[in-house]
Amino acid sequence: MIYGKIWLVVKPSVGIPVFLGAVAVSSFAVHYALLTHTTWLPKYLNGNAQVMAAAPAAAAAAVATPDEPAKKK
């Protein structure tokens, strides 16, 4: 362990809960930011079938429709 000597300065009974608390708070902050700053994630989490089906259908339509061949003059 590279930073094993930190436990000589900080008690594990204090350091471990503080570290786990910081991880929990940062994880909550990231998830909150994703939910409030995106439009697709709340719809995906609610199971909106129209939104989830629209993207593959649009991609399939783009692939299935070939470009028009170039006209010769």
PyMOL Python script that loads the backbone (N, CA, C, O; Angstrom):
from pymol import cmd

cmd.read_pdbstr("""\
ATOM      1  N   MET A   1       0.847  -1.175   0.000  1.00  0.00           N
ATOM      2  CA  MET A   1       0.000   0.000   0.000  1.00  0.00           C
ATOM      3  C   MET A   1       0.894   1.241   0.000  1.00  0.00           C
ATOM      4  O   MET A   1       1.746   1.404   0.873  1.00  0.00           O
ATOM      5  N   ILE A   2       0.692   2.090  -0.966  1.00  0.00           N
ATOM      6  CA  ILE A   2       1.556   3.248  -1.143  1.00  0.00           C
ATOM      7  C   ILE A   2       1.382   4.252  -0.008  1.00  0.00           C
ATOM      8  O   ILE A   2       2.367   4.764   0.524  1.00  0.00           O
ATOM      9  N   TYR A   3       0.148   4.533   0.362  1.00  0.00           N
ATOM     10  CA  TYR A   3      -0.124   5.566   1.356  1.00  0.00           C
ATOM     11  C   TYR A   3      -0.507   4.960   2.702  1.00  0.00           C
ATOM     12  O   TYR A   3      -1.376   5.499   3.388  1.00  0.00           O
ATOM     13  N   GLY A   4       0.105   3.879   3.084  1.00  0.00           N
ATOM     14  CA  GLY A   4      -0.203   3.207   4.343  1.00  0.00           C
ATOM     15  C   GLY A   4       0.135   4.030   5.565  1.00  0.00           C
ATOM     16  O   GLY A   4      -0.474   3.847   6.618  1.00  0.00           O
ATOM     17  N   LYS A   5       1.091   4.932   5.449  1.00  0.00           N
ATOM     18  CA  LYS A   5       1.506   5.732   6.605  1.00  0.00           C
ATOM     19  C   LYS A   5       0.490   6.806   6.970  1.00  0.00           C
ATOM     20  O   LYS A   5       0.614   7.429   8.025  1.00  0.00           O
ATOM     21  N   ILE A   6      -0.508   7.039   6.129  1.00  0.00           N
ATOM     22  CA  ILE A   6      -1.526   8.036   6.462  1.00  0.00           C
ATOM     23  C   ILE A   6      -2.263   7.636   7.724  1.00  0.00           C
ATOM     24  O   ILE A   6      -2.730   8.503   8.463  1.00  0.00           O
ATOM     25  N   TRP A   7      -2.378   6.329   7.991  1.00  0.00           N
ATOM     26  CA  TRP A   7      -3.116   5.864   9.161  1.00  0.00           C
ATOM     27  C   TRP A   7      -2.321   6.076  10.451  1.00  0.00           C
ATOM     28  O   TRP A   7      -2.848   5.854  11.541  1.00  0.00           O
ATOM     29  N   LEU A   8      -1.071   6.498  10.341  1.00  0.00           N
ATOM     30  CA  LEU A   8      -0.317   6.909  11.526  1.00  0.00           C
ATOM     31  C   LEU A   8      -0.715   8.322  11.950  1.00  0.00           C
ATOM     32  O   LEU A   8      -0.525   8.703  13.105  1.00  0.00           O
ATOM     33  N   VAL A   9      -1.270   9.103  11.009  1.00  0.00           N
ATOM     34  CA  VAL A   9      -1.684  10.476  11.279  1.00  0.00           C
ATOM     35  C   VAL A   9      -3.190  10.554  11.516  1.00  0.00           C
ATOM     36  O   VAL A   9      -3.639  11.247  12.429  1.00  0.00           O
ATOM     37  N   VAL A  10      -3.971   9.847  10.698  1.00  0.00           N
ATOM     38  CA  VAL A  10      -5.433   9.869  10.789  1.00  0.00           C
ATOM     39  C   VAL A  10      -5.892   8.503  11.284  1.00  0.00           C
ATOM     40  O   VAL A  10      -5.494   7.471  10.744  1.00  0.00           O
ATOM     41  N   LYS A  11      -6.732   8.504  12.314  1.00  0.00           N
ATOM     42  CA  LYS A  11      -7.257   7.237  12.824  1.00  0.00           C
ATOM     43  C   LYS A  11      -8.170   6.602  11.772  1.00  0.00           C
ATOM     44  O   LYS A  11      -8.952   7.307  11.134  1.00  0.00           O
ATOM     45  N   PRO A  12      -8.084   5.294  11.584  1.00  0.00           N
ATOM     46  CA  PRO A  12      -8.994   4.639  10.630  1.00  0.00           C
ATOM     47  C   PRO A  12     -10.463   4.792  11.010  1.00  0.00           C
ATOM     48  O   PRO A  12     -11.330   4.797  10.135  1.00  0.00           O
ATOM     49  N   SER A  13     -10.751   4.916  12.292  1.00  0.00           N
ATOM     50  CA  SER A  13     -12.146   5.089  12.713  1.00  0.00           C
ATOM     51  C   SER A  13     -12.701   6.453  12.292  1.00  0.00           C
ATOM     52  O   SER A  13     -13.916   6.649  12.286  1.00  0.00           O
ATOM     53  N   VAL A  14     -11.828   7.389  11.944  1.00  0.00           N
ATOM     54  CA  VAL A  14     -12.256   8.696  11.444  1.00  0.00           C
ATOM     55  C   VAL A  14     -12.080   8.763   9.927  1.00  0.00           C
ATOM     56  O   VAL A  14     -12.968   9.240   9.220  1.00  0.00           O
ATOM     57  N   GLY A  15     -10.946   8.289   9.428  1.00  0.00           N
ATOM     58  CA  GLY A  15     -10.608   8.428   8.013  1.00  0.00           C
ATOM     59  C   GLY A  15     -11.500   7.637   7.081  1.00  0.00           C
ATOM     60  O   GLY A  15     -11.882   8.134   6.020  1.00  0.00           O
ATOM     61  N   ILE A  16     -11.842   6.407   7.460  1.00  0.00           N
ATOM     62  CA  ILE A  16     -12.655   5.564   6.574  1.00  0.00           C
ATOM     63  C   ILE A  16     -14.070   6.125   6.425  1.00  0.00           C
ATOM     64  O   ILE A  16     -14.547   6.232   5.295  1.00  0.00           O
ATOM     65  N   PRO A  17     -14.766   6.488   7.507  1.00  0.00           N
ATOM     66  CA  PRO A  17     -16.098   7.090   7.305  1.00  0.00           C
ATOM     67  C   PRO A  17     -16.063   8.399   6.533  1.00  0.00           C
ATOM     68  O   PRO A  17     -16.968   8.673   5.745  1.00  0.00           O
ATOM     69  N   VAL A  18     -15.035   9.210   6.746  1.00  0.00           N
ATOM     70  CA  VAL A  18     -14.932  10.467   5.992  1.00  0.00           C
ATOM     71  C   VAL A  18     -14.733  10.179   4.515  1.00  0.00           C
ATOM     72  O   VAL A  18     -15.354  10.823   3.670  1.00  0.00           O
ATOM     73  N   PHE A  19     -13.876   9.218   4.194  1.00  0.00           N
ATOM     74  CA  PHE A  19     -13.639   8.854   2.796  1.00  0.00           C
ATOM     75  C   PHE A  19     -14.912   8.307   2.151  1.00  0.00           C
ATOM     76  O   PHE A  19     -15.273   8.720   1.049  1.00  0.00           O
ATOM     77  N   LEU A  20     -15.591   7.386   2.826  1.00  0.00           N
ATOM     78  CA  LEU A  20     -16.823   6.819   2.267  1.00  0.00           C
ATOM     79  C   LEU A  20     -17.921   7.875   2.155  1.00  0.00           C
ATOM     80  O   LEU A  20     -18.714   7.849   1.213  1.00  0.00           O
ATOM     81  N   GLY A  21     -17.971   8.797   3.104  1.00  0.00           N
ATOM     82  CA  GLY A  21     -18.940   9.889   3.019  1.00  0.00           C
ATOM     83  C   GLY A  21     -18.670  10.794   1.828  1.00  0.00           C
ATOM     84  O   GLY A  21     -19.598  11.233   1.149  1.00  0.00           O
ATOM     85  N   ALA A  22     -17.391  11.073   1.577  1.00  0.00           N
ATOM     86  CA  ALA A  22     -17.036  11.906   0.418  1.00  0.00           C
ATOM     87  C   ALA A  22     -17.410  11.213  -0.885  1.00  0.00           C
ATOM     88  O   ALA A  22     -17.876  11.865  -1.820  1.00  0.00           O
ATOM     89  N   VAL A  23     -17.214   9.919  -0.958  1.00  0.00           N
ATOM     90  CA  VAL A  23     -17.592   9.158  -2.159  1.00  0.00           C
ATOM     91  C   VAL A  23     -19.103   9.205  -2.348  1.00  0.00           C
ATOM     92  O   VAL A  23     -19.583   9.399  -3.465  1.00  0.00           O
ATOM     93  N   ALA A  24     -19.849   9.030  -1.272  1.00  0.00           N
ATOM     94  CA  ALA A  24     -21.313   9.047  -1.368  1.00  0.00           C
ATOM     95  C   ALA A  24     -21.827  10.421  -1.791  1.00  0.00           C
ATOM     96  O   ALA A  24     -22.721  10.514  -2.631  1.00  0.00           O
ATOM     97  N   VAL A  25     -21.274  11.477  -1.222  1.00  0.00           N
ATOM     98  CA  VAL A  25     -21.722  12.835  -1.562  1.00  0.00           C
ATOM     99  C   VAL A  25     -21.395  13.166  -3.017  1.00  0.00           C
ATOM    100  O   VAL A  25     -22.221  13.749  -3.719  1.00  0.00           O
ATOM    101  N   SER A  26     -20.202  12.801  -3.471  1.00  0.00           N
ATOM    102  CA  SER A  26     -19.846  13.097  -4.859  1.00  0.00           C
ATOM    103  C   SER A  26     -20.683  12.274  -5.840  1.00  0.00           C
ATOM    104  O   SER A  26     -21.052  12.770  -6.904  1.00  0.00           O
ATOM    105  N   SER A  27     -20.981  11.039  -5.496  1.00  0.00           N
ATOM    106  CA  SER A  27     -21.835  10.213  -6.358  1.00  0.00           C
ATOM    107  C   SER A  27     -23.241  10.807  -6.444  1.00  0.00           C
ATOM    108  O   SER A  27     -23.824  10.880  -7.526  1.00  0.00           O
ATOM    109  N   PHE A  28     -23.775  11.226  -5.314  1.00  0.00           N
ATOM    110  CA  PHE A  28     -25.094  11.858  -5.311  1.00  0.00           C
ATOM    111  C   PHE A  28     -25.090  13.129  -6.161  1.00  0.00           C
ATOM    112  O   PHE A  28     -26.033  13.381  -6.910  1.00  0.00           O
ATOM    113  N   ALA A  29     -24.036  13.920  -6.044  1.00  0.00           N
ATOM    114  CA  ALA A  29     -23.950  15.169  -6.807  1.00  0.00           C
ATOM    115  C   ALA A  29     -23.912  14.904  -8.310  1.00  0.00           C
ATOM    116  O   ALA A  29     -24.556  15.616  -9.080  1.00  0.00           O
ATOM    117  N   VAL A  30     -23.169  13.894  -8.729  1.00  0.00           N
ATOM    118  CA  VAL A  30     -23.097  13.561 -10.159  1.00  0.00           C
ATOM    119  C   VAL A  30     -24.450  13.084 -10.666  1.00  0.00           C
ATOM    120  O   VAL A  30     -24.891  13.509 -11.734  1.00  0.00           O
ATOM    121  N   HIS A  31     -25.113  12.212  -9.923  1.00  0.00           N
ATOM    122  CA  HIS A  31     -26.412  11.708 -10.368  1.00  0.00           C
ATOM    123  C   HIS A  31     -27.467  12.825 -10.381  1.00  0.00           C
ATOM    124  O   HIS A  31     -28.299  12.880 -11.286  1.00  0.00           O
ATOM    125  N   TYR A  32     -27.432  13.693  -9.402  1.00  0.00           N
ATOM    126  CA  TYR A  32     -28.365  14.817  -9.375  1.00  0.00           C
ATOM    127  C   TYR A  32     -28.137  15.731 -10.581  1.00  0.00           C
ATOM    128  O   TYR A  32     -29.093  16.187 -11.209  1.00  0.00           O
ATOM    129  N   ALA A  33     -26.888  15.992 -10.896  1.00  0.00           N
ATOM    130  CA  ALA A  33     -26.582  16.841 -12.046  1.00  0.00           C
ATOM    131  C   ALA A  33     -27.058  16.199 -13.347  1.00  0.00           C
ATOM    132  O   ALA A  33     -27.572  16.894 -14.224  1.00  0.00           O
ATOM    133  N   LEU A  34     -26.897  14.907 -13.482  1.00  0.00           N
ATOM    134  CA  LEU A  34     -27.377  14.227 -14.685  1.00  0.00           C
ATOM    135  C   LEU A  34     -28.897  14.297 -14.804  1.00  0.00           C
ATOM    136  O   LEU A  34     -29.426  14.508 -15.895  1.00  0.00           O
ATOM    137  N   LEU A  35     -29.590  14.124 -13.700  1.00  0.00           N
ATOM    138  CA  LEU A  35     -31.050  14.163 -13.743  1.00  0.00           C
ATOM    139  C   LEU A  35     -31.591  15.554 -14.023  1.00  0.00           C
ATOM    140  O   LEU A  35     -32.623  15.696 -14.679  1.00  0.00           O
ATOM    141  N   THR A  36     -30.910  16.579 -13.536  1.00  0.00           N
ATOM    142  CA  THR A  36     -31.437  17.931 -13.708  1.00  0.00           C
ATOM    143  C   THR A  36     -30.948  18.621 -14.973  1.00  0.00           C
ATOM    144  O   THR A  36     -31.548  19.612 -15.388  1.00  0.00           O
ATOM    145  N   HIS A  37     -29.883  18.138 -15.599  1.00  0.00           N
ATOM    146  CA  HIS A  37     -29.324  18.824 -16.764  1.00  0.00           C
ATOM    147  C   HIS A  37     -29.482  18.049 -18.068  1.00  0.00           C
ATOM    148  O   HIS A  37     -28.987  18.498 -19.102  1.00  0.00           O
ATOM    149  N   THR A  38     -30.146  16.914 -18.051  1.00  0.00           N
ATOM    150  CA  THR A  38     -30.403  16.180 -19.285  1.00  0.00           C
ATOM    151  C   THR A  38     -31.902  15.977 -19.433  1.00  0.00           C
ATOM    152  O   THR A  38     -32.643  15.992 -18.450  1.00  0.00           O
ATOM    153  N   THR A  39     -32.336  15.788 -20.663  1.00  0.00           N
ATOM    154  CA  THR A  39     -33.756  15.525 -20.893  1.00  0.00           C
ATOM    155  C   THR A  39     -34.027  14.046 -21.130  1.00  0.00           C
ATOM    156  O   THR A  39     -35.137  13.570 -20.897  1.00  0.00           O
ATOM    157  N   TRP A  40     -33.022  13.325 -21.589  1.00  0.00           N
ATOM    158  CA  TRP A  40     -33.243  11.936 -21.956  1.00  0.00           C
ATOM    159  C   TRP A  40     -33.162  10.986 -20.765  1.00  0.00           C
ATOM    160  O   TRP A  40     -33.826   9.950 -20.784  1.00  0.00           O
ATOM    161  N   LEU A  41     -32.386  11.290 -19.740  1.00  0.00           N
ATOM    162  CA  LEU A  41     -32.209  10.355 -18.629  1.00  0.00           C
ATOM    163  C   LEU A  41     -33.480  10.154 -17.809  1.00  0.00           C
ATOM    164  O   LEU A  41     -33.816   9.009 -17.509  1.00  0.00           O
ATOM    165  N   PRO A  42     -34.202  11.207 -17.432  1.00  0.00           N
ATOM    166  CA  PRO A  42     -35.451  10.955 -16.707  1.00  0.00           C
ATOM    167  C   PRO A  42     -36.461  10.144 -17.530  1.00  0.00           C
ATOM    168  O   PRO A  42     -37.167   9.292 -16.990  1.00  0.00           O
ATOM    169  N   LYS A  43     -36.523  10.413 -18.837  1.00  0.00           N
ATOM    170  CA  LYS A  43     -37.437   9.642 -19.685  1.00  0.00           C
ATOM    171  C   LYS A  43     -37.006   8.187 -19.763  1.00  0.00           C
ATOM    172  O   LYS A  43     -37.844   7.285 -19.757  1.00  0.00           O
ATOM    173  N   TYR A  44     -35.703   7.957 -19.838  1.00  0.00           N
ATOM    174  CA  TYR A  44     -35.191   6.588 -19.888  1.00  0.00           C
ATOM    175  C   TYR A  44     -35.477   5.851 -18.579  1.00  0.00           C
ATOM    176  O   TYR A  44     -35.867   4.683 -18.596  1.00  0.00           O
ATOM    177  N   LEU A  45     -35.289   6.517 -17.465  1.00  0.00           N
ATOM    178  CA  LEU A  45     -35.521   5.877 -16.173  1.00  0.00           C
ATOM    179  C   LEU A  45     -37.000   5.614 -15.925  1.00  0.00           C
ATOM    180  O   LEU A  45     -37.346   4.673 -15.211  1.00  0.00           O
ATOM    181  N   ASN A  46     -37.878   6.431 -16.502  1.00  0.00           N
ATOM    182  CA  ASN A  46     -39.316   6.205 -16.374  1.00  0.00           C
ATOM    183  C   ASN A  46     -39.810   5.127 -17.322  1.00  0.00           C
ATOM    184  O   ASN A  46     -40.952   4.683 -17.203  1.00  0.00           O
ATOM    185  N   GLY A  47     -38.983   4.698 -18.255  1.00  0.00           N
ATOM    186  CA  GLY A  47     -39.383   3.642 -19.176  1.00  0.00           C
ATOM    187  C   GLY A  47     -40.271   4.124 -20.294  1.00  0.00           C
ATOM    188  O   GLY A  47     -41.155   3.387 -20.731  1.00  0.00           O
ATOM    189  N   ASN A  48     -40.072   5.323 -20.768  1.00  0.00           N
ATOM    190  CA  ASN A  48     -40.867   5.868 -21.852  1.00  0.00           C
ATOM    191  C   ASN A  48     -40.534   5.102 -23.129  1.00  0.00           C
ATOM    192  O   ASN A  48     -39.454   5.274 -23.694  1.00  0.00           O
ATOM    193  N   ALA A  49     -41.449   4.265 -23.579  1.00  0.00           N
ATOM    194  CA  ALA A  49     -41.200   3.388 -24.723  1.00  0.00           C
ATOM    195  C   ALA A  49     -41.010   4.174 -26.017  1.00  0.00           C
ATOM    196  O   ALA A  49     -40.248   3.749 -26.886  1.00  0.00           O
ATOM    197  N   GLN A  50     -41.688   5.311 -26.161  1.00  0.00           N
ATOM    198  CA  GLN A  50     -41.561   6.081 -27.392  1.00  0.00           C
ATOM    199  C   GLN A  50     -40.155   6.641 -27.549  1.00  0.00           C
ATOM    200  O   GLN A  50     -39.603   6.626 -28.649  1.00  0.00           O
ATOM    201  N   VAL A  51     -39.580   7.124 -26.485  1.00  0.00           N
ATOM    202  CA  VAL A  51     -38.234   7.687 -26.563  1.00  0.00           C
ATOM    203  C   VAL A  51     -37.222   6.588 -26.813  1.00  0.00           C
ATOM    204  O   VAL A  51     -36.295   6.759 -27.605  1.00  0.00           O
ATOM    205  N   MET A  52     -37.395   5.459 -26.141  1.00  0.00           N
ATOM    206  CA  MET A  52     -36.431   4.370 -26.281  1.00  0.00           C
ATOM    207  C   MET A  52     -36.530   3.717 -27.656  1.00  0.00           C
ATOM    208  O   MET A  52     -35.532   3.201 -28.158  1.00  0.00           O
ATOM    209  N   ALA A  53     -37.701   3.725 -28.273  1.00  0.00           N
ATOM    210  CA  ALA A  53     -37.872   3.100 -29.578  1.00  0.00           C
ATOM    211  C   ALA A  53     -37.566   4.060 -30.721  1.00  0.00           C
ATOM    212  O   ALA A  53     -37.303   3.614 -31.838  1.00  0.00           O
ATOM    213  N   ALA A  54     -37.594   5.347 -30.474  1.00  0.00           N
ATOM    214  CA  ALA A  54     -37.406   6.331 -31.537  1.00  0.00           C
ATOM    215  C   ALA A  54     -35.978   6.329 -32.074  1.00  0.00           C
ATOM    216  O   ALA A  54     -35.776   6.444 -33.283  1.00  0.00           O
ATOM    217  N   ALA A  55     -35.009   6.204 -31.215  1.00  0.00           N
ATOM    218  CA  ALA A  55     -33.614   6.260 -31.667  1.00  0.00           C
ATOM    219  C   ALA A  55     -33.246   5.073 -32.558  1.00  0.00           C
ATOM    220  O   ALA A  55     -32.671   5.296 -33.624  1.00  0.00           O
ATOM    221  N   PRO A  56     -33.543   3.828 -32.186  1.00  0.00           N
ATOM    222  CA  PRO A  56     -33.208   2.728 -33.095  1.00  0.00           C
ATOM    223  C   PRO A  56     -34.009   2.778 -34.395  1.00  0.00           C
ATOM    224  O   PRO A  56     -33.490   2.402 -35.447  1.00  0.00           O
ATOM    225  N   ALA A  57     -35.262   3.234 -34.346  1.00  0.00           N
ATOM    226  CA  ALA A  57     -36.068   3.320 -35.559  1.00  0.00           C
ATOM    227  C   ALA A  57     -35.492   4.363 -36.515  1.00  0.00           C
ATOM    228  O   ALA A  57     -35.445   4.139 -37.725  1.00  0.00           O
ATOM    229  N   ALA A  58     -35.058   5.489 -35.982  1.00  0.00           N
ATOM    230  CA  ALA A  58     -34.475   6.532 -36.828  1.00  0.00           C
ATOM    231  C   ALA A  58     -33.156   6.059 -37.430  1.00  0.00           C
ATOM    232  O   ALA A  58     -32.862   6.357 -38.588  1.00  0.00           O
ATOM    233  N   ALA A  59     -32.372   5.337 -36.666  1.00  0.00           N
ATOM    234  CA  ALA A  59     -31.099   4.826 -37.168  1.00  0.00           C
ATOM    235  C   ALA A  59     -31.338   3.769 -38.244  1.00  0.00           C
ATOM    236  O   ALA A  59     -30.619   3.730 -39.243  1.00  0.00           O
ATOM    237  N   ALA A  60     -32.331   2.921 -38.050  1.00  0.00           N
ATOM    238  CA  ALA A  60     -32.638   1.886 -39.043  1.00  0.00           C
ATOM    239  C   ALA A  60     -33.159   2.515 -40.328  1.00  0.00           C
ATOM    240  O   ALA A  60     -32.835   2.039 -41.416  1.00  0.00           O
ATOM    241  N   ALA A  61     -33.958   3.573 -40.227  1.00  0.00           N
ATOM    242  CA  ALA A  61     -34.478   4.246 -41.420  1.00  0.00           C
ATOM    243  C   ALA A  61     -33.348   4.902 -42.199  1.00  0.00           C
ATOM    244  O   ALA A  61     -33.368   4.914 -43.429  1.00  0.00           O
ATOM    245  N   ALA A  62     -32.379   5.439 -41.502  1.00  0.00           N
ATOM    246  CA  ALA A  62     -31.257   6.085 -42.186  1.00  0.00           C
ATOM    247  C   ALA A  62     -30.406   5.059 -42.921  1.00  0.00           C
ATOM    248  O   ALA A  62     -29.879   5.346 -43.996  1.00  0.00           O
ATOM    249  N   VAL A  63     -30.271   3.879 -42.356  1.00  0.00           N
ATOM    250  CA  VAL A  63     -29.472   2.833 -42.996  1.00  0.00           C
ATOM    251  C   VAL A  63     -30.239   2.196 -44.152  1.00  0.00           C
ATOM    252  O   VAL A  63     -29.647   1.861 -45.178  1.00  0.00           O
ATOM    253  N   ALA A  64     -31.552   2.027 -43.992  1.00  0.00           N
ATOM    254  CA  ALA A  64     -32.353   1.342 -45.001  1.00  0.00           C
ATOM    255  C   ALA A  64     -32.581   2.205 -46.232  1.00  0.00           C
ATOM    256  O   ALA A  64     -32.845   1.665 -47.307  1.00  0.00           O
ATOM    257  N   THR A  65     -32.489   3.515 -46.119  1.00  0.00           N
ATOM    258  CA  THR A  65     -32.731   4.393 -47.250  1.00  0.00           C
ATOM    259  C   THR A  65     -31.397   4.790 -47.875  1.00  0.00           C
ATOM    260  O   THR A  65     -30.684   5.633 -47.329  1.00  0.00           O
ATOM    261  N   PRO A  66     -31.057   4.194 -49.010  1.00  0.00           N
ATOM    262  CA  PRO A  66     -29.787   4.560 -49.639  1.00  0.00           C
ATOM    263  C   PRO A  66     -29.894   5.932 -50.306  1.00  0.00           C
ATOM    264  O   PRO A  66     -30.989   6.393 -50.630  1.00  0.00           O
ATOM    265  N   ASP A  67     -28.771   6.558 -50.501  1.00  0.00           N
ATOM    266  CA  ASP A  67     -28.732   7.858 -51.176  1.00  0.00           C
ATOM    267  C   ASP A  67     -29.106   7.653 -52.648  1.00  0.00           C
ATOM    268  O   ASP A  67     -28.921   6.574 -53.211  1.00  0.00           O
ATOM    269  N   GLU A  68     -29.636   8.721 -53.250  1.00  0.00           N
ATOM    270  CA  GLU A  68     -29.981   8.641 -54.676  1.00  0.00           C
ATOM    271  C   GLU A  68     -28.708   8.562 -55.498  1.00  0.00           C
ATOM    272  O   GLU A  68     -27.725   9.234 -55.186  1.00  0.00           O
ATOM    273  N   PRO A  69     -28.715   7.758 -56.532  1.00  0.00           N
ATOM    274  CA  PRO A  69     -27.525   7.680 -57.373  1.00  0.00           C
ATOM    275  C   PRO A  69     -27.316   8.984 -58.119  1.00  0.00           C
ATOM    276  O   PRO A  69     -28.278   9.681 -58.441  1.00  0.00           O
ATOM    277  N   ALA A  70     -26.100   9.308 -58.386  1.00  0.00           N
ATOM    278  CA  ALA A  70     -25.780  10.547 -59.085  1.00  0.00           C
ATOM    279  C   ALA A  70     -26.280  10.460 -60.522  1.00  0.00           C
ATOM    280  O   ALA A  70     -26.115   9.439 -61.190  1.00  0.00           O
ATOM    281  N   LYS A  71     -26.894  11.545 -60.986  1.00  0.00           N
ATOM    282  CA  LYS A  71     -27.412  11.566 -62.349  1.00  0.00           C
ATOM    283  C   LYS A  71     -26.284  11.871 -63.315  1.00  0.00           C
ATOM    284  O   LYS A  71     -25.435  12.723 -63.053  1.00  0.00           O
ATOM    285  N   LYS A  72     -26.286  11.162 -64.437  1.00  0.00           N
ATOM    286  CA  LYS A  72     -25.285  11.398 -65.474  1.00  0.00           C
ATOM    287  C   LYS A  72     -25.809  12.445 -66.438  1.00  0.00           C
ATOM    288  O   LYS A  72     -26.996  12.473 -66.763  1.00  0.00           O
ATOM    289  N   LYS A  73     -24.921  13.293 -66.884  1.00  0.00           N
ATOM    290  CA  LYS A  73     -25.312  14.348 -67.840  1.00  0.00           C
ATOM    291  C   LYS A  73     -24.979  13.950 -69.238  1.00  0.00           C
ATOM    292  O   LYS A  73     -25.234  14.708 -70.174  1.00  0.00           O
TER     293      LYS A  73
END
""", "prot")
cmd.dss("prot")
cmd.show_as("cartoon", "prot")
cmd.util.cbc("prot")
cmd.orient("prot")
